[in-house]
Amino acid sequence: MPGIPRVPLVYRLLRRLPTRARLMLVYLSSPKLTVGAGAIAWNADGHVLLVHHTYRRPGWGFPSGLIGRREDPGTALERELHEELGVRAHADTLLHAETHFPIRHLTLYYQVSIQGTPCPNGTELDGFEYVALEDLEAVAGVPPRPWLWAARADRCARAAR
């Protein structure tokens, strides 16, 4: 019939497969990636928490960790902060999501409030420092991204209310 597009053969064949087989085909043909969560924690002076990773180059960066299978990203981040820094934490707002290629990794950055003073575990982290955004590039080797400036401005605006 003119005007009605024909369904390609592959889709007609997929329709005949059981749902479980269709889902498995989608899974097997989809790109895989790892997912991590990063913490953006501020002190009273408006400085952001950086940690020194023992296994990364450059070593300074935001506290972060991989999200486990079937684990909630906020819960995973709170767990990582407890394991690596010995602090209780609460993951608040999702601030930013970014992909890292070619390693096929997605990082979700959350605004985090922490209770207590960080105490690096010595295994994955061996130091911490609160840094002004203006000094971030000098310490971590990368300039603060626009979303980080916006997060600080939003935090300051809420604190002024």
Rosetta blueprint (number, residue, H / E / L):
1 M L
2 P L
3 G L
4 I L
5 P L
6 R L
7 V L
8 P L
9 L H
10 V H
11 Y H
12 R H
13 L H
14 L H
15 R H
16 R H
17 L L
18 P L
19 T H
20 R H
21 A H
22 R H
23 L H
24 M H
25 L H
26 V H
27 Y H
28 L H
29 S H
30 S L
31 P L
32 K L
33 L L
34 T E
35 V E
36 G E
37 A E
38 G E
39 A E
40 I E
41 A L
42 W E
43 N L
44 A L
45 D L
46 G L
47 H L
48 V E
49 L E
50 L E
51 V E
52 H E
53 H E
54 T L
55 Y L
56 R L
57 R L
58 P L
59 G L
60 W E
61 G E
62 F L
63 P L
64 S E
65 G E
66 L E
67 I L
68 G L
69 R L
70 R L
71 E L
72 D L
73 P H
74 G H
75 T H
76 A H
77 L H
78 E H
79 R H
80 E H
81 L H
82 H H
83 E H
84 E H
85 L H
86 G L
87 V L
88 R E
89 A E
90 H E
91 A E
92 D E
93 T E
94 L E
95 L E
96 H E
97 A E
98 E E
99 T E
100 H E
101 F L
102 P L
103 I L
104 R L
105 H E
106 L E
107 T E
108 L E
109 Y E
110 Y E
111 Q E
112 V E
113 S E
114 I E
115 Q E
116 G L
117 T L
118 P L
119 C L
120 P L
121 N L
122 G L
123 T L
124 E L
125 L E
126 D E
127 G E
128 F E
129 E E
130 Y E
131 V E
132 A L
133 L H
134 E H
135 D H
136 L H
137 E H
138 A H
139 V H
140 A H
141 G L
142 V L
143 P L
144 P L
145 R L
146 P H
147 W H
148 L H
149 W H
150 A H
151 A H
152 R H
153 A H
154 D H
155 R H
156 C H
157 A H
158 R H
159 A H
160 A H
161 R L
